[in-house]
Amino acid sequence: MLWNERVEVFTLTNGLTVYHQYYPEAVAGVVVLYRVGSAYEEAGKTGMAHILEHLMFNGTKRYGPFSNYVEAWGGYDNAFTDRDITLYHTVVPADRLPDVLRLEADRMENLTFNNFGAEKSVILEEYLLSENEDDERLWTEVFAHLWPDSPYSNPVSGWPEDVSGLTLSDLEDFYGRYYTPNNALLVVVSPYTLEEVRRYVREAFEKISAGSGVRRPPHGPPPYRWFKSVTVKLKRPRRFVLAFRLGRPSLKYNTVLNVFTRVLDLERSSPLWPLVEEGHIEMFNVRNYEYEGGNVVAVIGEVSPGSTVPSDRIMDVLTGFVPRKNIVDRVKRMFKSEFVFSYEEAESVSINVALTAYLYGEVPSLSASLRMYDEVSLEDLIAVRRDLGSAPSVLVMYG
């Protein structure tokens, strides 16, 4: 397969940036990523990005529900909203690529907001009945303390009282401001040539007018160095998150953070595992989350019954453990294998290209990406330890 080819890029006159990755199978993956999420919402009107994600599937002035067409063609589609972005992804047989592009262009311009009231009710009900309510509360507190002066502190699904008060006019204004070609990027993964993709994209999108510009959310500088402990009441009273706010200087640094967190996440091989053996915690995960405003490295876990969160011990491990070369090499092999395997699916390729392009403005070839993992050194990982030691951090736990 020709995966070592670099992703091809072009931009339409209306500002839509398009990335094409050759894919040697008879399927096409399409992603439309809008640079808008919950962090772009005004105070008192949270939840708009999430509701709009739902409404985007309900039809336009020309077409009925989006998924009906995709399923009829033998494909599948989905979407998600986060703090910075809303991302729509679709996979169809390759000969249906022009049709999907027409549908995507039409819902970028001609949404009818069908079933607005019903969708709002569904989202409120999901919020109240969600099994993930505890996780939502934990993460809301994490962001509120790591970004105290930023709309990152709002929950992605919005505050229920705000969602209840949203009007159709609110959603129409939000859509008109942010769902424009110059505030989006399009990814096409297909067996077509660049010239063919360029023609299909122009036919679908080039007549859409550019927007007048959008408001970028204030993320502010990192707060002064502190460690803060926050207690919340939970239905599952043993959950905790210990999180650190780091910068996002480069794709290479993010690759280092991925290796660092995976080394800590390897259960019995992890330097955190003794806390399980000693009965302090029952489970843990260590993750690196990427955002426009920076990276979040987090330890997520559950303490044993009758125990408290061993925050000092966890901090000591994260800022002082000595990476073992054999474990680091094992983790790098794992990432490389996962990366190569992800290129077997058009959906994962298209989403990976979209997120990398959005966050870093570049999409390395497969061989260049694998090389980045090879080049991660023990010194790089030790530097992350130092970064964590001086980073703003917060522990959010049960009470």
Residue pairs with C-beta under 8 A, 6 or more apart in sequence:
1 24
1 343
2 22
2 24
3 343
3 365
3 366
3 367
4 365
4 366
4 367
5 21
5 22
5 365
6 363
6 364
6 365
7 19
7 20
7 21
7 353
7 357
7 363
7 365
8 19
8 20
8 21
8 22
8 194
9 17
9 18
9 19
9 20
10 17
10 18
10 20
10 194
10 198
11 17
11 18
12 18
12 181
12 201
12 202
12 205
12 206
13 206
14 181
14 182
14 205
14 206
14 208
14 209
14 210
15 180
15 181
15 182
15 183
15 210
16 181
16 182
16 184
16 185
16 186
16 201
16 205
16 208
17 184
17 185
17 186
17 357
18 185
18 186
18 187
18 188
18 197
18 198
18 201
19 185
19 186
19 187
19 188
19 353
19 354
19 357
19 363
20 187
20 188
20 189
20 190
20 192
20 194
20 197
21 187
21 188
21 189
21 349
21 350
21 353
21 363
22 190
22 191
23 29
23 189
23 190
23 191
23 346
23 349
24 191
25 94
25 191
25 346
26 93
26 94
26 95
26 191
27 91
27 92
27 93
27 94
27 190
27 346
28 91
28 92
28 93
28 94
28 96
28 97
28 100
28 188
28 189
28 190
28 191
28 192
28 346
29 89
29 90
29 91
29 187
29 188
29 189
29 190
29 346
29 347
29 349
29 350
30 89
30 90
30 91
30 92
30 97
30 100
30 101
30 104
30 186
30 187
30 188
30 189
30 350
31 87
31 88
31 89
31 90
31 186
31 187
31 350
31 351
31 353
31 354
32 87
32 88
32 104
32 108
32 184
32 185
32 186
32 187
33 85
33 86
33 87
33 88
33 184
33 185
33 186
33 187
33 354
33 355
33 358
34 85
34 86
34 87
34 178
34 179
34 183
34 184
35 84
35 85
35 178
35 183
35 184
35 185
35 214
35 358
36 49
36 84
36 85
36 86
36 174
36 178
36 179
36 183
36 214
37 49
37 81
37 82
37 83
37 84
37 85
37 86
37 156
38 46
38 47
38 49
38 50
38 81
38 82
38 83
38 151
38 154
38 155
38 156
38 157
38 158
39 83
39 84
39 150
39 151
39 152
39 154
39 217
39 219
39 292
39 293
40 49
40 151
40 178
40 214
40 215
40 216
40 217
41 47
41 48
41 49
41 151
41 154
41 158
41 174
43 151
44 162
44 165
45 162
45 165
45 166
45 170
46 154
46 155
46 158
46 159
46 162
46 163
47 123
47 157
47 158
47 159
47 162
47 163
47 166
48 158
48 166
48 170
48 171
48 174
49 81
49 86
49 156
49 174
50 81
50 123
50 156
50 157
50 158
51 116
51 119
51 120
51 123
51 158
51 163
51 166
51 171
52 86
52 171
52 174
52 175
52 179
53 79
53 80
53 81
53 86
53 88
54 119
54 122
54 123
55 111
55 113
55 114
55 115
55 116
55 119
55 171
56 66
56 79
56 88
56 107
56 111
57 65
57 66
57 67
57 79
58 65
58 66
58 112
58 113
58 114
58 115
58 119
59 65
59 66
59 112
59 114
60 106
60 107
60 110
60 111
60 112
61 106
61 110
61 112
62 106
62 110
63 69
63 103
63 106
63 107
66 77
66 103
66 107
67 77
69 99
69 103
70 76
70 77
70 90
70 92
70 100
70 103
73 92
73 93
73 96
73 99
74 92
74 93
75 90
75 91
75 92
75 93
75 96
75 100
76 90
76 91
77 88
77 89
77 90
77 91
78 88
78 89
79 86
79 87
79 88
79 89
80 86
80 87
81 156
82 156
82 291
83 143
83 152
83 156
83 291
83 292
84 291
84 292
84 293
84 358
85 358
87 351
87 354
87 355
88 104
89 347
89 350
89 351
89 354
90 100
90 104
91 346
91 347
91 350
92 99
92 100
94 190
94 191
94 192
97 188
97 190
97 192
97 197
97 200
98 200
98 203
98 204
101 188
101 200
101 201
101 203
101 204
101 205
102 203
102 204
104 186
104 204
105 204
105 205
105 208
108 179
108 180
108 181
108 184
108 205
108 208
109 208
111 175
111 179
113 168
113 171
113 172
113 175
116 168
116 171
120 163
120 164
120 166
123 157
123 158
123 163
124 160
124 163
124 164
126 157
127 133
127 157
127 160
127 163
128 160
130 136
133 235
134 234
134 235
134 236
134 239
135 239
136 155
136 157
137 232
137 234
138 232
138 234
138 239
138 240
138 241
138 396
139 155
139 241
140 153
140 154
140 155
141 230
141 232
141 394
141 396
142 241
142 243
142 296
142 298
142 394
142 396
143 150
143 152
143 153
144 153
145 228
145 230
145 392
145 394
145 396
146 152
146 223
146 243
146 245
146 296
146 392
146 393
146 394
147 153
147 219
147 220
147 245
147 293
148 223
149 218
149 220
150 217
150 218
150 219
150 220
150 293
151 217
151 218
152 217
152 219
152 291
152 293
157 163
176 211
177 211
177 214
177 215
178 211
178 214
180 208
180 209
180 210
180 211
180 214
181 205
181 208
181 209
181 210
181 211
182 210
182 211
183 211
183 214
185 354
185 357
185 358
186 201
186 205
187 350
187 353
187 354
187 357
188 197
188 200
188 201
188 350
189 346
189 349
189 350
189 353
190 197
192 200
219 292
219 293
219 294
222 245
222 247
222 294
222 391
222 392
223 392
224 392
225 390
225 391
225 392
226 392
226 393
227 315
227 393
227 394
227 395
228 393
228 394
228 395
229 311
229 394
229 395
229 397
230 394
230 395
230 396
230 397
231 397
231 398
231 399
232 396
232 397
232 398
232 399
233 398
233 399
234 398
234 399
236 302
236 398
237 398
237 399
238 282
238 302
238 303
238 304
238 305
238 398
239 300
239 301
239 302
239 397
239 398
240 300
240 301
240 302
240 303
240 309
240 395
240 396
240 397
240 398
241 298
241 299
241 300
241 395
241 396
241 397
242 298
242 299
242 309
242 311
242 314
242 315
242 393
242 394
242 395
243 296
243 297
243 298
243 299
243 393
243 394
243 396
244 296
244 297
244 298
244 318
244 388
244 391
244 392
244 393
245 294
245 295
245 296
245 391
245 392
245 393
246 257
246 294
246 295
246 296
246 297
246 387
246 388
246 391
247 253
247 294
247 295
247 387
248 254
248 290
248 291
248 292
248 293
248 294
248 295
248 359
250 360
251 356
251 359
251 360
251 362
251 364
251 372
252 372
252 375
254 288
254 290
254 295
254 359
254 360
255 372
255 373
255 376
256 376
256 380
256 381
256 383
256 384
257 288
257 295
257 297
257 384
258 288
258 335
259 328
259 331
259 332
259 335
259 373
259 376
259 380
259 381
260 288
260 297
260 381
260 384
261 286
261 287
261 288
261 297
262 286
262 331
262 334
262 335
263 270
263 323
263 327
263 328
263 331
263 381
264 270
264 271
264 272
264 286
264 299
264 317
264 318
264 321
265 284
265 285
265 286
265 287
266 327
266 331
267 273
269 327
269 330
270 284
270 286
271 317
271 321
272 284
272 286
272 299
272 314
272 317
275 281
275 284
275 310
275 313
275 314
276 282
276 283
276 284
279 304
279 307
280 303
280 304
280 307
280 310
280 313
281 301
281 302
281 303
281 304
281 307
281 309
281 310
282 301
282 302
282 303
282 304
283 301
283 302
284 299
284 300
284 301
285 299
285 300
285 301
286 297
286 298
286 299
286 300
287 297
287 298
287 300
288 295
288 296
288 297
289 295
289 296
289 297
289 298
290 355
290 359
292 359
297 318
297 388
299 314
299 318
303 309
303 310
303 398
309 395
309 397
311 395
315 393
318 385
318 388
319 385
319 386
319 388
319 389
320 385
321 385
323 378
323 381
323 382
325 378
328 376
328 378
328 381
332 373
332 374
332 376
335 373
336 370
336 373
336 374
339 366
339 369
339 370
339 373
340 366
340 370
342 348
342 349
342 352
343 349
343 366
353 363
356 362
356 363
356 364
357 363
364 372
